[in-house]
Amino acid sequence: MEPTEQQQQQVSSPPRINKQLYVNSKLAELFEESGPTNPSEGFFNPLAPNLAVLHEKPHHRLLILLKMSGRTNREIAAESGYTEPWLSQIFRQPWAQATMAKISAEAGAQGIRGLLQSECIPSIVKLSELRDDPETPKAVVKSACDSLIQQYLGKPAQQVTVIEDKFQRLDAEGVAELDAEIAKLKAEEKQLLGHN
């Protein structure tokens, strides 16, 4: 009994690969190569998608923004008309997770910047009150004044001089010289802070 023509074609042709599956897609290769630089690496227990969505579309960005606003997949499905399993596939895509990581980082940075900005004026007022309080020690008054000036003008440049021969010797004489230098610097610090 001879095989039919259809059976011969099945035997000779390679098996078909479903490129719509994530593991067989170019997307899997692309994000596998990026390794530790993958921006979605910070998410806890990320799941790989089953299906590959190769290109982000405008409505995907809207879905991502809904997800980042704290809505569940069920709530997003009710608002958008997409099914929960499809939304899950969208949010598992590496490009979607990278976008969510970027949005999250930007929102965090803006929040911190806003908090620091809102605390700036009360901190300056507090420094001024501390400076003007008659019961504040002179060293603290000086420090508050310095801090206020530095916040406005910036810290002055400080020259650093390194004397190599003193610091390279680790014998008893070199250690004694270092101890003397430290004692001298501590005495200067006390004098500058008014702790005589």
Backbone as a ProteinNet text record, in pm:
[ID]
protein_1_A
[PRIMARY]
MEPTEQQQQQVSSPPRINKQLYVNSKLAELFEESGPTNPSEGFFNPLAPNLAVLHEKPHHRLLILLKMSGRTNREIAAESGYTEPWLSQIFRQPWAQATMAKISAEAGAQGIRGLLQSECIPSIVKLSELRDDPETPKAVVKSACDSLIQQYLGKPAQQVTVIEDKFQRLDAEGVAELDAEIAKLKAEEKQLLGHN
[TERTIARY]
84.1	0	90.1	74.2	154.2	91.4	179.6	122.7	61.9	-40.8	-105.9	-17.8	-51.8	24.7	19.6	-96.4	-112.5	-24.5	-16.9	66.6	215.1	254.4	393.1	430.3	338.7	364.6	376.4	292.5	298.8	432	484.4	609.9	726.8	726.7	839.5	841.3	728.4	727.1	753.7	829.1	858.1	731	727.8	608.2	592.7	470.7	443.3	465.3	526.7	551.4	453.5	383.1	286.8	362.5	382.9	459	377.5	249.6	168.1	194.3	248.3	285.3	407.8	408.6	517.3	652.9	659.9	788.8	847	765	812.8	829.5	801.1	798.8	934.4	949.2	1069.2	1076.5	961	954.8	1026.5	1007.7	1075.8	1226.2	1273.6	1417.1	1471.3	1399.4	1443.9	1462.1	1362.4	1370.1	1456.3	1478.2	1569.7	1712.7	1746.9	1880.8	1908.6	1805.1	1828.6	1868.2	1836.4	1882.2	1853	1955	1931.1	1896.2	1911.7	1874.5	1725.2	1652.9	1509.9	1442.7	1372.1	1314.5	1206.2	1143.9	1036.3	1090	1221.9	1285.3	1242.7	1202.5	1166.1	1030.6	947.7	816.7	829.4	745.9	747.2	677.1	744.7	689.3	620.4	690.3	626.1	604.6	492.4	460.2	481.7	538.8	556.4	419.9	394.3	266.5	261	141.5	124.4	129.1	67.5	61.8	147.3	202.6	286.3	204.7	210.3	153.2	274.5	309.7	436.7	441.1	325.2	326.5	227.7	272.3	183.3	95.3	-30.7	-125.6	-176.9	-235.2	-280.9	-375.9	-465.1	-558.3	-485.9	-372.7	-294.2	-242.2	-197.3	-144.9	-255.3	-378.1	-490.4	-517.7	-509.7	-530.7	-422.6	-298.7	-187.9	-209.6	-254.4	-280.1	-392.7	-495.1	-601.1	-544.8	-457.5	-395.9	-309.7	-232.9	-145	-223.3	-348.7	-430.8	-488.7	-461.2	-502.6	-624.5	-672.5	-790	-751	-844.6	-821.9	-852.5	-810.5	-841.4	-992.4	-1065.4	-1211.8	-1272.6	-1226.9	-1278.7	-1243.3	-1120.5	-1079	-1159	-1185.7	-1266	-1406.6	-1464.7	-1599.6	-1600.5	-1492.7	-1486.8	-1451.2	-1364.9	-1311.4	-1379.3	-1442.1	-1503.7	-1411.7	-1286.6	-1194.2	-1216.3	-1177.7	-1192.4	-1076.3	-1099.6	-994.3	-872.4	-889.6	-770.6	-688.9	-755.7	-681.3	-606	-669.6	-602.1	-480.2	-494.1	-381.4	-265.2	-296.3	-191.8	-125.8	-205.2	-150.3	-55.1	-98.3	-17.3	106.7	110.6	228.2	333.3	297.3	391.6	512.2	632.7	750.9	744.6	693.3	684.8	584	477	377.9	438.4	513	574.9	682.5	755.6	856.8	789	675.5	601.5	549.8	496.4	445.6	558.8	676.7	791.3	834.1	834.4	874.5	774.7	646.2	542.5	553.5	575.3	587	707.3	821.2	942.3	923.5	862.4	839	743.7	638.7	542.3	608.3	694.9	765.1	858.9	932.9	1026.6	951.3	837.5	758.5	703	661.7	609.4	715.5	835.3	945.6	984	993.2	1027	923.1	796.1	688.9	695.1	724.5	734.8	850.1	966.1	1081.4	1053	988.5	956.9	860.2	762.9	666.2	728.8	836.4	902.4	1012.1	1045.7	1155.6	1127.8	1015	984.1	969.9	897.2	892.4	1030.5	1118.6	1253.6	1332.7	1320.5	1389.4	1334.2	1202.1	1140.4	1190.8	1199.5	1247.4	1392.5	1476.9	1615.6	1621.7	1536.6	1534	1489.8	1387.9	1340.7	1450.2	1519.5	1627.6	1739.6	1771.6	1876.2	1838.3	1711.9	1667.7	1628.7	1622.8	1586.2	1701.5	1676.2	1785.2	1844.5	1772.7	1822	1906.6	1914.4	1992	2140.6	2218.4	2363.7	2425.3	2535.8	2600.3	2643.5	2692.7	2738.4	2621.6	2504.6	2386.4	2338.6	2345.4	2308.2	2398.1	2530	2624.6	2595.4	2567.6	2538.3	2411.6	2307.7	2183.4	2209.4	2290.4	2324.1	2399.9	2500	2576.4	2485.1	2394.9	2305.4	2215.8	2161.7	2076.2	2154.3	2275.9	2358.2	2394.1	2431.2	2470.5	2353.5	2233.6	2117.8	2092.8	2130.6	2111.2	2229.5	2351	2470.3	2541.3	2514.3	2586.8	2706.5	2761.5	2876.5	3000.8	3084.7	3208.7	3304.9	3387	3486.1	3590.9	3629.5	3729.7	3853.2	3967	4092	4140.9	4182.6	4233	4378.5	4463.4	4606.6	4644.1	4707.9	4748.9	4900.4	4950.6	5094.6	5121.4	5174.3	5183.5	5278	5395.7	5493	5442.8	5356.2	5303.1	5207.7	5126.2	5019.6	5060.4	5175	5214.9	5294	5354.1	5429.4	5332.4	5342.5	5255	5334.9	5454.7	5532.5	5483	5541.4	5497.9	5508.4	5613.7	5632.7	5522.5	5486.9	5380.7	5245.7	5218.2	5091.7	5086.4	5199.4	5204.5	5178.9	5235.9	5212.8	5065.9	5003.9	4861	4776.9	4808.7	4733.7	4747.1	4868.3	4889.6	4809.1	4804.9	4728.7	4579.1	4529.9	4387.4	4355.4	4442.3	4420.3	4417.7	4507.1	4512.6	4382.4	4331.3	4207.3	4087.6	4085.2	3974.4	3976	4094.8	4106.2	4057	4091.5	4043.8	3892.4	3837.4	3692.5	3622.1	3673.7	3613.7	3617.1	3729.6	3744.3	3643.4	3627	3533.1	3388.6	3355.9	3218.7	3191.8	3295.4	3277	3270.6	3329.1	3330	3465.6	3509.6	3641.6	3641
-115.8	0	124.1	204.9	325.6	444.3	533.1	649.6	747.5	813	911.1	1035.8	1120.8	1243.1	1334.8	1340.7	1424.8	1371.9	1242.6	1184.7	1210.4	1207.2	1234.6	1379.6	1474.1	1614.6	1636.8	1566.2	1580.5	1531	1422.5	1365.2	1454.8	1512.5	1590.4	1735.1	1795.4	1934.9	1942.5	2045.9	2062	2102.1	2075.7	2111.8	2265.3	2307.6	2451.9	2505.4	2624.4	2688.7	2804.4	2805.5	2911.9	3033	3132.5	3251.4	3347.7	3317.8	3401.8	3370.2	3250.2	3217.7	3299	3347	3433.4	3363.4	3236.7	3166.2	3151.3	3154.5	3141.1	3275.5	3384.1	3514.8	3583.2	3683.7	3767.2	3850.1	3877.3	3956.1	3884.6	3754.4	3676.6	3683.3	3670.5	3677.9	3816.4	3919.2	4056.2	4085.5	4050.8	4081.8	3981.9	3864.1	3767.5	3818	3880.2	3933.6	4053.4	4130.8	4250.7	4216.2	4097.1	4046.6	4140	4168.9	4246.9	4392.6	4440.5	4579.1	4592.1	4480.5	4482.8	4574.3	4682.1	4777.9	4720	4607.6	4551.7	4460.3	4452.7	4362.8	4391.1	4512.5	4548.3	4498.1	4444.1	4395.7	4264.7	4245.9	4123.7	4012.9	3901.9	3781.1	3805.9	3865.7	3890.8	3759.9	3749.8	3631.3	3659.6	3562	3576.6	3559	3633.4	3618.5	3487.1	3440.3	3321.4	3359.6	3473.6	3521.6	3646.8	3665.5	3782.4	3890.9	4009.6	4128	4212.3	4210.9	4267.6	4419.5	4483.9	4629.8	4692.1	4797.4	4872.7	4962.5	4967.7	5054.1	5159.8	5267.9	5375.2	5327.9	5235.3	5189.7	5106.3	5045.1	4973.5	5070.7	5187.7	5286.9	5331.2	5346.5	5383.2	5273.5	5146.8	5035.7	5034	5061.6	5065.7	5178.7	5294	5405.3	5372.4	5300.4	5256.7	5161.4	5070.1	4974.8	5048.6	5148.1	5222.5	5312.3	5340.7	5421.2	5337.1	5205.2	5118.5	5033.4	5036.1	4954.3	4808.3	4719.9	4577.5	4543.2	4423.8	4380.2	4372.2	4332.5	4322.9	4460.4	4560.8	4697	4752.4	4725.7	4773.5	4704	4574.3	4499.2	4558.7	4594.1	4651.9	4787.4	4866	4998.2	4992.4	4896.6	4897.6	4800.1	4697.1	4597.6	4481.4	4484.1	4371.9	4267.6	4145.1	4039.2	4045.4	3991.4	3989.3	3909.1	3789.5	3716.2	3795.3	3867.8	3945.2	4060.7	4126.3	4233	4178.4	4059	3996.1	3974.4	3932.5	3913.2	4044.7	4149.2	4281.1	4327.6	4316.9	4367.8	4282.6	4160.4	4074.8	4099.2	4171.1	4195.3	4273.8	4240.9	4313.2	4463.6	4504.7	4647.6	4715.4	4643	4700	4714.5	4612.4	4619.7	4728	4744.5	4850.9	4988	5004	5130.6	5155.9	5050.5	5066.7	5101.4	5040	5070.4	5215.8	5262.9	5401.2	5499.5	5473.4	5561.1	5562.9	5447.2	5436.5	5514.4	5501.7	5572.5	5723.9	5767.5	5910.9	5965.9	5890	5935.5	5944.2	5846.7	5849.5	5968	5994.4	6107.3	6239.5	6250.5	6374	6392.3	6281.1	6288.9	6335	6279.1	6316.9	6462.5	6502.1	6640.5	6735.9	6699.8	6783.7	6793.8	6680.1	6680.5	6769.1	6754.4	6837.9	6985.3	7014.4	7153.2	7211.5	7130.7	7181.7	7200.2	7127.6	7139.3	7245	7299.9	7395.8	7522.9	7585.2	7711.5	7690.6	7587.3	7566.9	7541.6	7475.2	7450.6	7579.9	7667.5	7797	7881.1	7878.6	7953.1	7899	7765.4	7703.3	7742.2	7740.6	7784.2	7929.6	8014	8155.7	8171.9	8095.1	8100.9	8053.8	7948.9	7895	7998	8062.1	8164.6	8283.5	8322.9	8442.3	8417.7	8293.2	8262.2	8299.8	8385.4	8428.7	8314.9	8205.6	8094	7995.1	8013.1	7922.3	7946.6	7838.6	7856	7920.6	7992.6	8066.4	7975.1	7857	7764.8	7722.8	7701.6	7662.4	7779.8	7902	8022.4	8036	8017.7	8026.8	7920.3	7798.1	7688.5	7718.1	7773.6	7808.1	7917.1	8016.3	8123.8	8067.7	7982.4	7920.6	7840.2	7765.7	7682	7767.7	7876.8	7965	8027.5	8073.2	8133.9	8031	7909.7	7805.8	7760.1	7763.5	7725.5	7825.8	7949.8	8052.9	8062.1	8067.2	8087.9	7958	7850.3	7725.6	7717.8	7598.7	7580.8	7639.1	7704.3	7758.9	7645.8	7671.2	7571.7	7559.7	7438.4	7414.9	7354.8	7412.3	7362.2	7247.4	7140.1	7024.5	7006.1	7005.7	6984.9	6849.8	6768.5	6636.6	6633.8	6601	6585.5	6436.2	6385.3	6240.7	6174	6235.2	6165.1	6139.2	6228.1	6206.2	6087.4	6076	5977.1	5841.8	5831.6	5703.7	5618.7	5681.5	5603.3	5546.6	5418.3	5356.2	5306.5	5360.4	5322.1	5402.5	5380.2	5445	5596.6	5645.9	5790.1	5851.2	5780.1	5828	5831.1	5730.2	5725.5	5839	5866.2	5975.6	6109.8	6128.4	6252.7	6267.1	6156.7	6161.2	6194.2	6134.8	6165.7	6313	6368.1	6510	6597.4	6558.6	6634.4	6630.1	6513.3	6499.8	6586.7	6584.6	6667.3	6815.2	6856.4	6995.8	7034.9	6945.4	6972.9	6978.2	6892.4	6894.9	7024.3	7071.2	7198.2	7313.8	7312.3	7416.5	7411.7	7290.5	7274.9	7332.2	7300.9	7354.3	7506.3	7562	7706	7769.9	7707.5	7761	7751.3	7645.6	7627.1	7700.9	7760.3	7837.2	7751	7633	7543.3	7550.2	7664	7677	7627.6
0	0	0	-97.7	-117	-44.5	21.5	89.7	-10.2	32.6	-53.8	-64.3	-160.1	-182.1	-58.9	6.1	124.9	238.2	256.1	360.5	332	204.9	169.4	202.1	175.6	206	355.9	435	579.9	635.3	578.3	625.1	585.7	468.2	419.4	470.5	507.1	551.9	702.9	743.4	886	961.4	1088.7	1165.7	1170.6	1169.9	1174	1315.8	1320.2	1449.4	1462.7	1572.7	1598.5	1651.3	1565.5	1603.4	1688.1	1706.5	1792.3	1939.9	1967.7	2104.8	2144.4	2266.6	2312.8	2303.8	2342.6	2343.1	2203.3	2099.8	1962.3	1891.7	1961	1893.5	1899.4	1816.3	1817.3	1945.5	2003	2125.5	2239.6	2249	2353.6	2335.1	2212.4	2184.1	2218.2	2181.1	2203.4	2351.9	2434.1	2575.8	2651.5	2595.2	2657.1	2645.7	2531.5	2509.3	2599	2633.4	2713.3	2855.9	2902.8	3031.3	3147.3	3230.9	3351.6	3327	3204	3175.8	3146.1	3151.8	3126.9	3229.6	3186.9	3279.3	3369	3329.3	3411.1	3519.1	3532.7	3627	3771	3799.8	3935.3	3980.4	3894.3	3934.5	4009.6	4109.1	4188	4111.9	4096.4	4037	3902.1	3805.6	3675.8	3600.3	3534.8	3456.4	3308.7	3239.3	3094.4	3027.8	2921.4	2852	2775.2	2748.2	2664.9	2517.5	2485.8	2348.2	2333.3	2215	2188.8	2119.8	2174.4	2110.3	2072.8	1945.2	1901.5	1902.8	1886.8	1874.8	1972.4	2036.6	2124.3	2038.1	2072.8	2002.3	2099.5	2049.4	2139.2	2249.2	2215.9	2319.8	2426.5	2391.7	2492	2597.7	2553.6	2647.9	2743.5	2691.3	2778.5	2881.1	2837.8	2929.9	3037.9	2997.9	3093.5	3194.3	3148.2	3239.2	3336.9	3290.3	3380.7	3486.1	3444.2	3536.2	3638.4	3592.7	3682.5	3778.6	3746.3	3836.7	3950.2	3948.4	4058.3	4029.7	3908.4	3876.9	3857.3	3888.2	3866.3	3720.9	3677.6	3540.9	3519.4	3622	3610.1	3587.2	3661.7	3644.8	3506.9	3463.2	3330.4	3221.9	3240.3	3142.7	3132.6	3246.7	3245.5	3174.3	3192	3129.6	2981.8	2944.5	2808.5	2712.9	2766.1	2678.4	2643.7	2684.5	2663.2	2772.1	2742.1	2842.4	2941.1	3060.3	3162.7	3117.7	3053.9	3008.6	2905.8	2817	2717.3	2784.8	2880.6	2954.5	3027.8	3084.1	3152	3055.2	2932.4	2831.3	2793.6	2781.8	2748.1	2858.1	2984.8	3095.5	3121.3	3067.5	3082.7	2974.3	2869.8	2760.5	2813	2768.5	2817.6	2791.6	2677	2648.3	2741.3	2778.4	2870.6	3010.1	3053.2	3185.4	3189.3	3079.2	3072.9	3082.9	3015	3020.7	3161.8	3226.7	3363.3	3459.8	3441	3527.7	3509.6	3385.5	3357.8	3419.4	3402.3	3458.4	3610.8	3669.8	3814.8	3867	3799.1	3841	3829	3719.4	3700.6	3806.1	3836.7	3937.4	4073.9	4106.3	4234.5	4244.2	4136.8	4136.6	4149.2	4081.6	4091	4231.9	4293.3	4429.8	4527.9	4515.2	4604	4581.2	4453.6	4420.9	4479.5	4468	4521.8	4673.7	4738.9	4884.5	4930.5	4866.6	4903.7	4879.4	4768.6	4737.2	4840.7	4883.7	4981.6	5120.2	5148.8	5279.2	5280.9	5168	5159	5239.6	5219.2	5287.9	5439.2	5485.8	5631.8	5693.5	5620.3	5672	5682.8	5585.6	5590.3	5705.2	5723.6	5834.2	5967.9	5980.1	6104.1	6132	6027.5	6044.7	6090.2	6033.6	6072.5	6217.7	6258.5	6397.2	6492.9	6454.5	6536.3	6550.3	6440.2	6439.6	6528.5	6527.6	6598.4	6744.5	6786.4	6924.5	7017.5	7119.6	7207.9	7292.3	7310	7390.7	7309.8	7179.8	7095.4	7117.2	7137.5	7153.7	7029.8	7053.4	6944.8	6830.1	6862.7	6758.2	6668	6727.3	6649	6564.2	6620.1	6544.1	6422.3	6444.4	6333.9	6229.2	6275.1	6182.3	6101.6	6167	6096.5	5993.3	6031.1	5936.7	5816.3	5845.1	5736.5	5644	5703.7	5623	5533.9	5589.6	5509.3	5394.1	5423	5318.4	5211.3	5254.8	5159.3	5073.2	5129	5048.8	4936.9	4962.1	4861.1	4765.1	4819.6	4736.9	4697.8	4768.1	4745.3	4838.7	4854.7	4943.1	4877.9	4958.6	4900.9	4864.6	4764.3	4723.5	4832.4	4861.8	4964.7	4900.3	4934.8	4880.3	4968.3	4905.1	4977.3	4940.7	5041.2	5020	5079	5000.1	5045.9	5052.5	5169.9	5187.1	5192.3	5084.8	5068.9	5167.8	5196.4	5278.2	5420.2	5476.2	5611	5615.4	5512.7	5516	5460.2	5400.7	5343.9	5442.3	5543	5640.4	5743.5	5769.2	5867.5	5988.2	6008	6126.1	6246.3	6361.5	6485.8	6475.1	6411.6	6396.6	6309.3	6198.2	6109.1	6178.5	6260.9	6335.5	6436.6	6504.5	6601.6	6532.9	6413.2	6338.2	6300.2	6260.3	6225.6	6347.7	6463	6585.5	6622.1	6607.1	6636.5	6540.7	6413.8	6312.9	6344.9	6388	6423.7	6544.3	6646.1	6765.9	6729	6639.3	6595.3	6524	6435.8	6362.6	6457.1	6558.6	6655.4	6735.1	6771.1	6844.1	6758.2	6628.2	6536.1	6522.3	6517.7	6505.1	6627.9	6748.3	6871.3	6871.8	6826.2	6824	6727.9	6609.2	6511.2	6557.5	6632	6678.9	6809.3	6870.1	6991.8	7116.5	7115.2	7230.5	7300.1	7343.5	7406.9	7547.5
[MASK]
++++++++++++++++++++++++++++++++++++++++++++++++++++++++++++++++++++++++++++++++++++++++++++++++++++++++++++++++++++++++++++++++++++++++++++++++++++++++++++++++++++++++++++++++++++++++++++++++++++

